[in-house]
Amino acid sequence: MEFFSHQTNYPFMATRKVWYTLSAILMIASFVSFFTRGLNLGIDFTGGVSANASFTRAANVDEVRAKLTAAGFREPQVQNFGSSRDVAIRLPPDPSQTAATIRTKLETVLKSIDPGAQVQQLEVVGPQVGSELRTSALWALGFTLLLIFIYIAFRFHTWRLSLGAILAVLHDPILVLGIFSVTQTPFDLAVVAAILAVIGYSLNDTVVVFDRIRERFETNRRLPPAVVLDQSINQTLSRTIMTKVVTSIVVLALLFLGGPVLKGFSEALLIGIIAGTYSSIYISSAIALDFGLTAEHLFPSARKAAADELP
């Protein structure tokens, strides 16, 4: 099955510098927003209280928020999830109160709104735990990038493709972080999981293109590298677009129907899918081309055999 009715022949490499400029602008804007506005870190990283409560009727989140504030809870975050009768409550850390004390106080406030209200679940995350989770997330990302570099270099026998893959993989999460910083969407462990999934998903597309590049070079090693890369990307374009469209349909369903609990996760996936499609076409392959990728870099044994035949 093909997305296009005929084989495309877009000159992707001819316009790569234009897309480099666009990527540079977006990444600079992301860094500026990240260092000036920061991320709206969830309690997974900052510590705090997470509670889920149910009401016997539709809950008025504004009323719940006002009552919690009046009861002495600082900056409560209240959102519906699942149904209009269920609310998710997020509170900043308060070392002076135990989980039991917070639950009792919270139930008192909620029952003043609806006598049948109940706290279904309550979790307290300490600041130390949040700091450890933040460190673990950074280590996970670092190891992921290192292993990707080693894998690509080993599989394709050249650091040029590894460098292109790493820059493309970095490009996608940086844009996700930039947009989350601009929109101040809550950033929690679910978003970190989505970013790691985006990295793997983007890398898969990149490897597919790299495999086709190697096949095209093996078929005709005298073709100019830019022509080989254009042919390879065009031959995998239908697959790339079809898989991304189908995946995006599922992610959009999560975004609009999954409620606030899945909002950050689905937003990160959707941004990553769009950015990953773009980076696998215009970043990974184009970077390798500008660093001098040739057929000899992909077939070192053939290069060595040719050198041995010299007098």
C-alpha positions in Angstrom: 0.0 0.0 0.0 1.4 3.4 -1.0 0.3 6.9 0.3 1.2 8.5 -3.1 -0.2 7.2 -6.4 3.3 7.5 -8.0 6.9 7.5 -6.9 7.8 10.9 -5.6 11.0 12.8 -6.6 11.3 15.7 -4.3 14.8 17.3 -4.1 15.0 17.2 -0.3 18.8 17.8 -0.1 18.7 20.9 -2.3 16.6 22.8 0.3 18.3 21.4 3.4 19.9 24.7 4.4 16.6 26.4 4.5 15.4 23.7 6.9 18.6 24.0 8.9 17.7 27.6 9.5 14.2 26.8 10.5 15.4 24.2 13.0 18.0 26.6 14.4 15.3 29.3 15.0 13.0 26.8 16.7 15.7 25.4 18.9 17.0 28.8 19.9 13.4 29.8 20.8 13.0 26.6 22.8 16.2 27.2 24.7 15.3 30.9 25.4 11.8 29.8 26.7 13.3 27.0 28.7 15.9 29.1 30.5 13.5 32.1 31.0 10.2 30.5 31.8 11.3 27.0 32.7 9.0 24.0 32.8 5.8 23.6 34.8 7.2 20.6 36.7 4.6 18.2 38.2 4.8 16.8 41.7 6.8 13.8 40.3 9.8 16.2 40.2 9.0 18.9 42.8 7.3 16.8 45.5 3.8 17.4 46.8 0.4 15.7 47.2 -1.6 14.0 44.5 -5.2 13.0 45.3 -8.2 11.7 43.3 -11.7 12.4 44.7 -15.2 11.4 43.5 -18.4 13.3 44.0 -22.0 12.1 43.8 -22.8 14.8 41.3 -20.9 16.9 38.7 -18.0 18.6 40.5 -17.5 22.3 40.1 -13.7 22.6 39.9 -13.7 26.3 40.6 -15.7 25.8 43.8 -13.4 23.0 44.9 -10.3 25.1 44.2 -11.8 28.1 46.1 -12.7 25.9 49.1 -9.2 24.3 49.2 -7.6 27.8 49.1 -9.9 29.0 51.9 -8.9 26.0 54.0 -5.3 26.9 53.8 -4.0 24.7 50.9 -1.5 26.7 48.9 -2.0 26.9 45.1 -4.2 23.9 44.6 -4.5 22.5 41.1 -7.9 20.9 40.4 -9.0 19.2 37.2 -11.7 16.8 36.1 -10.6 13.4 34.9 -12.5 10.4 33.8 -15.9 11.9 34.3 -17.5 15.2 35.5 -17.8 13.6 39.0 -14.1 12.8 39.4 -11.4 15.4 40.2 -7.6 15.2 40.4 -6.1 17.5 43.0 -2.4 18.5 43.1 -1.0 20.3 46.1 2.5 21.7 46.8 4.6 19.9 49.4 4.0 20.7 53.1 6.5 18.9 55.3 4.6 20.0 58.5 1.7 17.7 57.6 1.5 13.9 57.4 -0.5 12.0 54.7 -3.2 11.1 57.2 -3.6 14.7 58.3 -3.8 15.9 54.7 -6.4 13.2 53.9 -8.6 14.2 56.9 -8.4 17.9 56.1 -9.0 17.3 52.4 -12.1 15.1 53.1 -13.5 17.7 55.4 -13.3 20.4 52.7 -14.7 18.1 50.0 -17.6 17.0 52.2 -18.5 20.6 52.8 -19.2 20.8 49.1 -20.8 17.4 48.7 -21.5 15.2 51.8 -21.0 12.1 49.6 -17.6 13.1 48.4 -14.7 10.7 49.0 -11.0 10.7 48.6 -10.3 7.7 46.5 -6.5 7.9 46.4 -3.8 10.1 48.0 -0.1 10.0 47.4 2.6 12.2 49.0 5.9 12.6 47.0 8.7 14.2 49.0 11.1 16.7 47.5 14.0 14.2 47.8 12.1 11.6 45.8 11.3 14.3 43.2 15.0 15.2 42.9 15.9 11.5 42.5 13.3 11.1 39.8 14.6 14.1 37.9 18.2 12.8 38.1 17.0 9.4 36.9 15.2 10.9 34.0 18.4 12.8 32.9 20.5 9.6 33.2 17.9 7.7 31.1 18.1 10.3 28.4 21.9 10.4 28.4 22.3 6.6 28.2 19.7 6.5 25.4 21.7 8.9 23.3 25.0 7.2 24.0 23.7 3.7 23.0 22.0 5.2 19.9 25.4 6.6 18.7 27.2 3.3 19.3 24.4 1.3 17.6 24.3 3.4 14.5 28.1 3.6 14.2 28.4 -0.2 14.5 25.5 -1.0 12.1 26.4 1.4 9.4 30.2 1.6 9.8 30.4 5.4 10.0 30.2 8.1 12.6 28.6 10.4 10.0 25.3 8.7 10.1 25.6 8.4 13.9 26.1 12.1 14.2 23.1 12.8 12.0 20.9 10.4 14.0 22.0 11.9 17.3 21.3 15.5 16.2 17.9 14.4 14.8 17.1 12.6 18.1 18.2 15.7 20.1 16.2 18.0 17.9 12.8 16.3 18.7 12.9 16.4 22.6 14.3 19.9 22.5 11.3 21.1 20.6 9.0 19.2 22.9 10.6 20.8 25.9 10.4 24.2 24.2 6.7 23.9 23.5 5.9 22.6 27.0 7.9 25.6 28.3 5.9 28.1 26.2 2.5 26.6 27.0 3.4 25.7 30.6 1.7 22.3 30.3 2.5 20.2 33.4 5.7 18.2 32.9 5.7 14.9 34.8 7.1 11.4 34.4 4.4 10.5 31.8 5.9 13.2 29.6 9.4 11.9 30.1 8.1 8.4 29.0 6.5 10.1 26.0 9.8 11.8 25.1 11.7 8.5 25.3 9.0 6.9 23.1 9.4 9.7 20.6 13.2 9.2 20.5 12.7 5.5 19.7 10.0 6.2 17.2 12.1 8.9 15.4 15.1 6.6 15.5 13.2 3.8 13.8 12.3 6.1 10.9 15.9 7.3 10.7 17.2 3.7 10.5 14.7 2.8 7.8 16.1 5.7 5.7 19.7 4.8 6.5 19.0 1.2 5.4 17.6 2.4 2.0 20.6 4.7 1.6 23.0 1.8 2.0 20.9 -0.3 -0.5 21.0 2.5 -3.0 24.8 3.0 -2.6 25.3 -0.7 -3.0 23.3 -0.7 -6.2 25.2 2.2 -7.8 28.2 3.5 -5.9 29.0 6.1 -8.5 25.8 8.1 -8.0 26.4 11.5 -6.2 25.6 11.2 -2.5 22.9 13.9 -2.7 21.1 12.0 -5.4 21.3 8.7 -3.4 19.9 10.4 -0.3 17.0 12.0 -2.2 16.1 8.7 -3.8 16.2 6.9 -0.5 14.0 9.4 1.3 11.5 9.5 -1.6 11.3 5.7 -1.6 10.5 5.6 2.1 8.3 8.7 2.1 5.0 6.8 1.7 5.8 4.5 4.6 6.8 7.4 6.8 3.7 9.4 6.2 1.3 6.5 6.5 2.7 5.3 9.8 2.7 8.8 11.2 -0.8 9.5 10.1 -2.2 6.3 11.7 -0.2 6.9 14.9 -1.4 10.5 15.0 -5.0 9.5 14.9 -4.6 7.4 18.0 -2.7 10.2 19.8 -5.3 12.8 18.9 -8.0 10.5 20.4 -5.9 10.3 23.6 -5.4 14.1 23.5 -9.1 15.0 23.1 -10.8 12.1 24.9 -8.2 11.0 27.4 -8.8 13.9 29.8 -6.3 16.0 31.7 -4.4 12.9 33.1 -3.2 12.0 29.6 -3.0 15.5 28.2 0.8 16.0 28.7 1.6 12.5 27.5 -0.4 12.8 24.3 0.8 16.3 23.6 4.4 15.2 23.9 3.8 12.3 21.6 2.0 14.4 19.0 4.7 17.1 18.9 7.4 14.4 18.7 5.6 12.6 15.8 5.6 15.8 13.8 9.1 16.8 14.7 10.4 13.2 14.2 8.9 13.0 10.7 10.7 16.3 9.8 14.0 15.4 11.4 14.3 12.0 9.9 14.0 13.6 6.4 15.8 16.9 6.8 18.2 16.5 9.7 19.7 13.0 10.1 20.5 12.4 6.4 21.3 16.0 5.5 23.9 16.2 8.4 25.6 13.0 7.2 25.7 14.5 3.6 27.3 17.7 4.8 29.9 15.8 6.7 31.0 14.1 3.5 29.1 10.8 3.5 30.1 8.5 0.6 29.6 4.9 -0.4 33.1 4.0 0.8 32.1 5.0 4.4 29.3 2.4 4.4 31.3 -0.4 2.8 34.7 -0.3 4.6 35.6 -3.9 3.4 35.2 -2.9 -0.2 37.4 0.2 0.4 40.0 -2.0 2.0 39.9 -4.5 -0.9 40.3 -1.7 -3.4 43.3 -0.4 -1.5 44.9 -3.9 -1.4 44.7 -4.1 -5.2 46.8 -1.0 -5.7 50.4 -1.7 -6.7 
